[in-house]
């Protein structure tokens, strides 16, 4: 773990809105930001683990290329989600989709599967399915840890890590600033895709209802967690406008989402400057 007084980057979840988050990260890293610790939950764990090996603007570009090359059929399978949904209930499957595609992606793009090999220390967050407890993972197999953190219930299956059956970290700890505080971070940057959803919402299917329910839970924790942490560290919360009109598993508009995150973060930086340097953190 980094020394006390360091900078931590906290990446929250949001499904395919992780592309918005990745676009925003490019704007931050182009301005010279480099954290001493990266913490990721759900899709934030996927972005975060990639950055932990390549913590530069060039590294973010690598992440963006991965996002641009993603194919929903490879990640989630080619069978219609409608039929997969029926199979979930009729055949007692644990999830609508397999995590094989995501596992393959991580294996292909991570230079190592060990936490100890990252350039910047990395922690991912998952939820114990039995107890509901937040599980903070900082050692062991990176691929399994990230798969567990990204295991959105119903969509992706639970993952067993260290004898615990784990699901999406955003359920128990959607904004894991507590991990940053425990590590002694003095400056925390939270990049959250989907904070201010002002686009039209139509809740006409199970996926949209589930996605909105998760967002409501996360928002409820967000304000409380940030307020609690504010007395212990300097916190920048970069809440990015989401694209609520795009289903969680739809990757067809990824370039648009990347551009949206980059533009919004760039505007924010133009207004606020390189705020992390004000606390002596670079």
JOBEL-V538872 format. One line per field, one symbol per residue. ss: DSSP state (A for helix, B for strand, O for the rest). psi: psi as a letter, one per 40 degrees, with the letter a starting at -180 (. if undefined). burial: b if it has 24 or more other ideal C-beta (glycine too) atoms within 12 Angstrom, else e. A space follows every 50 residues. Layout:
ss: ???
psi: ???
burial: ???
This chain:
ss: OOOOOOBBBBBOOOAAAAAAAAAAAAAAAAOOOOOOBBBBBOAAAAAAAA AAAOOOAAAAAAAAAAAAAOOAAAAAOOOOAAAAAAAAAAOOOOBOOOOA AAAAAAAAAOOOOBAAAOOOBBBBBBBBOOOOOBBBBOOOBAAAAAAAAO OOOBOOOOBBBOOBBBBBAAAAOOOOAAAAAAOOOOBBBBBBBOOOOOOO OOOOOAAAAAAAAAAAAAAAAAAAAAAAAAOOOBBBBBBBOOOOOOOOOO OOOAAAAAAAAAAAAAAAAAAAOOAAAAAOOO
psi: iiiieahihhhiaebeedddddddddddddeehhiehhhihbdddddddd dddgfiddddddddddddeihddddeieihddddddddddefieidiied ddddddddeheiehdeeidhhhhihihhddeeihhhheiahdddddddde ghiddiiihhhfehhiahdeddgdgfddddddeehehhhhhhhfdggeii hhgeidddddddddddddddddddddddddeeihhhhghhhigeehideh edfddddddddddddddddddeagddeeeeh.
burial: bbeeebbbbbbbbbbbbbbbbbbbbbbbbebebbbbbbbbbbbbbbbbbb bbbbbbeebbebbbebbeebebeebbbeeebeebbeebeeeeeebbbbbe bbbebbeebbeebebeebebbbbbbbbbbeeeebbbbbebbbbbbbbbbb bbbbbbbbbebeebebbbbbbbbbbbbbbbbbbebbbbbbbbbbbebeee eeeeeebbebbbebbebbbebbeebbeebeeebbbbbbbbbbbbebbbbb beebeebbbbbbebbbebbeeeebbbeeeebe
